[in-house]
Amino acid sequence: MSLDSIFENFNTLTALVIGDVMIDSYLWGKVERISPEAPVPVVSLKDRESRLGGAANVALNLKSLGAKTIMCSVVGNDKESENLIEMFEQQNIDVRGIIHSQDRPTTIKHRILAGSQHLLRIDSETTNPISENESEELINKVKELALEADVIIFEDYDKGVLTEKVISELIDFANQKDIPTVIDPKKRNFWHYKNATLFKPNLKELQEGLGKDINVKNTDLNNLRKSEIALAVQELAQKMQLKSVLITLSEYGVYIANSSENHKIAAHKREISDVSGAGDTVVSIAGLCMALKLPLKTVAELANLGGGLVCESLGVVPIDKSLFKQEAKKKVTF
């Protein structure tokens, strides 16, 4: 499949995202003095902005790539959830899978910035698991909506929406219906994503999960199967019965493997402004590539390139499809 065909076919896909949604709130200001009350900077507020964050940023990336996107999550029954739903609707993201809870607040992360300097973050949230009734309601809703989807992406931020029951029941359901599942895990549920199609932790999460240090700095590409990263991923895949694994390695690129092949893709040199949201972009691109059944190496190359591109922008921003395509034509080989 040509690069033009891949980007065109993104527009034919429907992706379902399940996970922890949040509002990323930005307060932009200027610091010209220190407070007389305490040795802290006084920020003179100039502007404020709210963006879709967490799993919502994955949905936004998928929409930016051209896919129809269905969002499934649990949010509060509060003013913030109304703002969140409005933001989704402005982006034409399907919110039929969002459930309102009487017992949980909608997660908001307030970031205070002066120029390009990030001064402070204030989180309003709960990380308690959703209730049994909410789990059942969410599972039933996802099963209903997943029949429309070409891929299901689990975006876990450890805020409680993805419980062991939710994860196992929905992966089993997806496997029965032959819908690929793509996972961006966090620590609490790391080992619960058994039998997934593609598991995408970063290197730190992999090391914490396996309880070992993994050297990726001097990986011998001529003997990749015997490298530390390859052996670690093989161990992980066997323990969790994973069909394929994609590891993001920060400045060392990405590593991808299944039972028959593996590839390490080097990072592209970038002027890094902010790594926030890069993992969301990687999993979004990988998810659509898996839905198209692209070769494993192509999945890794496109996800690696897109994740690097968004790091050039300050704050959490979705991928720019036209820029992504332009860069891919220069840097991705088929």
N, C-alpha and C positions, 0 to 999 in steps of 0.2 A: 504494500500500500504506500503510495507516495505521500510526501509531507502535506501537499495541498489537500489530498483526499482525507488524511487524518484530521486536519483542522476543520474541513467541511463536515466530516462525519460526526464530530463533536456536537454539531447542531441537531443531529437526529436522535441524540440520547436523552434518556430520563434518568436522573440520579436521585436516590433517596439518601438523605443524611440523617443520622440519629446521634444525639449526643448533647453535650452541655452548651446551651446558647447563652450569650451575654451581650451586654452593651459595653463597648469601649468608649468611654467618655474622655475627651481631651479638653483641658483648660489651658489655653495659650496666653502667655503674658510676658512681661518684661521686668527684670530685676535691676533696680537702681540704688537700692539701699538695704541695710540690715535692720531688722526690727529692734526698737529700743526695749521691747518686752522680753526678748530672748535672742540668742545668737543665731537667728534664722533669716533667710532672705525674705523680703516682702515682694510678692508677685503682684504687679499691676495688671489686672485681667484685661486682655485685648480681644479675645475671641474664644468661642467654645464650639465643640463639635461632638456629635455622637455617631459612632460607627457600629456595624454589626461585628461581633467578636465571638471567639471560641468556635464552636461548631457552626455558628451562623456565618463566620468568615469563610468556612469551607463551602457552604451553600452559595455565598457570594462569588467565590472563585469559580465554582462550577457554572454559575450563571454567566459570568464574564467570559468563560470559555465557550459558551453557546448552548450548554445543555439545559433542558428543562429540569428544574430542581424542586424536590419536595422536602420540607424540613419537618422533622419529628423530634419533639423534646417536651420537657415539663418546665413551665415557668410559673411565676407567682400570679396571684389575682390582684394586681396592683397597677398603679399608674405607669410604672416602668414597663410592665408587660404590654400595655397599650401602645407605648412608644415603640417597643420592639416590633410588635405586629405591624404597625404602620411603616416602619423601616423596611420590613420584609416585603410588604405590599408595594411599596414604591419601587422595589427592585424586581417585581413580578415573580417573587419566590412563593411557591405554594405552601400555605400554612395550615393545611387540613390536619397535619399530624402533630400540632402543638396543643398540649393539654395544660389547663390552668389548675394550679394547686392552691388550696386555701392555707396551707401550712408552710409554704416556702416563699422567700422573696425572689424576685427576678435579679439575677446577678449583674452587678455593675462594677466596672473597674474605672475609677477616676484617675486620670494621669494629669499631673501638673507639670507643664513645660515652660521653660524660658528660652526662647530662640530654639536651638537644637538640643538643649540640655534638659534631660528628664530629671526633675527635682524630687518628685514624690508620687506614690501611687496609693490610693485608698480603695479597698475592696469592700463592697457590700454584698454578702452572699451567705449561703449555708452549704456545707459539703456533706450533710447527712444524706444517706441513701433515700430515694423516693419510697413511699409506702407500698405495701403489698397491693393495695387497690390501684394505686397509680401505676405500678408495674404492669398489672394485668391490663389496664386500660391502654397503656402505651404499646404493649405487645400486640394486642388485638388491632390497634390502629395501624401499626407498622405492617402487620400481615395483610391487612386490607389494601394499603397503599403500595406495598412492595410489588404487587402483581402488575403495576404499571411501570416498574423500574427495570433498568438494564444493569444497575449496580447498586449495592448498598454500602455506604461508607459510615463506619463507626468512628466518631470523633470524640475521644474521651479526654476530659479536662479534670477528672477526679472531683466533680461537683455533685455527684450522687445520682444523676439520671441513668447512667449505665450501671446496672447491678448485675451480679452473676446470673441471676435468673433471666433478666432481659437479654443479656448477651448470648447465653447458651441456647435459649429457645429460638431466638431470631437467626442465629447462625445455622442451626439445624433446619429451620424453615427455609432459609435461603438455599441451602444445599439441596434440599428436596425439590425446590423449584428451579434449580440450576441458575441461580442468580449469584454472580460473584460478590464476595464480601471483602472489603478493604478496610484495614484497621489502623488507626493512629492511637496507640495505647498510652496509658499513664500507669503509674506505679501500683495503685491499689488493685486494679483489675488485670494486671499484666498477664497472669497465667490463666485467665478465664476465657481467652479468645481461641480456644482449641478448634481445629478444623476450618480455619479461615482460609480464604483464597490467597490473600496477600496481607502480610503483617509488617507494619512499617514503624518500628521504634527508631529513636536516634541512638547513637553509640552509648551515651550515658545510661539510657534506659535499658539497653541490652546488657551493659556491664552490671548494673544494679540487679537486673533480673537473674542473671547467671551467677552473680557474686564473684566476678573475676575481672581483672584488668585485661584489656585487649589492645595490643599494639597494632596500630594501623599506619603508622608513620612510614615505615620502610617495607611495605608489603611488596613481595616479589611477584610481579604480574606474570612471569613465566612459570611460576609454580603456585598459582593462586589457590588451588584446591587444598594445599598444605598450609596456607597462611593462617594466622591466629583468628582473623575475622571469619574466614571460611569455616574453620572448625567450630567456632562458637555458634555460627548460624546453623550449621548442620546439627549441632546438639539441641539448639532451640527448636528447630523444625521437627526433629524426631520426638522431642518431649511433648510438643503441642499438636503434632500431626498437621502441620501447616503445608499448604501446597507451594507457596513461595514466600520469600522474605526480602524486604527492601530496608536497608539500614542507611540512614543519613549520617555522614561522617564529618559534618561541618566543613572546615577548610580542606579536608581530604576527599571530598566528593561523596559518592554513594556506592554501596555494594548491593547487588541483587543476586538471588540464587533460587533455584528449585532443585529437584532431585537429579536433573540431567545437565544443568548448565549453571555457570556463575560468571559475573562480570563486575569489575570495579571501574567506575567512571570518575575521572579526575574533576575537581571543581574548576569552574571558570573564574578567572581573575576579575574581581569586582571592587568598586568603591563602596564598602559596606557602610550604610547609614543606620540600619536597624534590622535585627534578625527576627523581630516579632512577626508572627504569622507566616514565616517561611514554611514551617511544617504543614500548615493548612494548605498552602499552595501545592506543595509536593504531593500530598495525599489526594488532592483534587485532580491533579493531572494524572497521577498513577491510576486513580479510580476510573477515569474515562478511558484511559489506554487499556486497562484490563477489560472493560466492557466491550471494547473493539477487538479484543483478543490479539493485541499487537505482540510482536516478539519481545521477550524479556529485556533484551539490551535496549530496545527502543523505548520501552517504559522507563527504564532507568535514565537514559540520556535526556528525554524530554522533562521528566520530573526534576532531575538535577539542574537543568538549565533554568526552568521556571522558578524553582526555589531560590536560586541565586539572584534572579532578576528583581524579585520583590524586595530583596535586602538593600537595594539601592534607594528605596524610598523610606522616609521617616514615618514611623507608626505602622499600624496594621492596615495594609491595602491589598486589594485583590490583584491578580495578574492582568496585565493589559494584553489582550489576545493578539492584536495586530503587531505590537512590539515583540511579543513572544514568538510569533510566526516568523517575523523578520530575522530575529536572532537564531532561531532554529535552522533556517535556511543557510545560515553562515556556519553553524557549529555542530549540527547533528548530521551524521553520515548514515546512509541506508545501504 
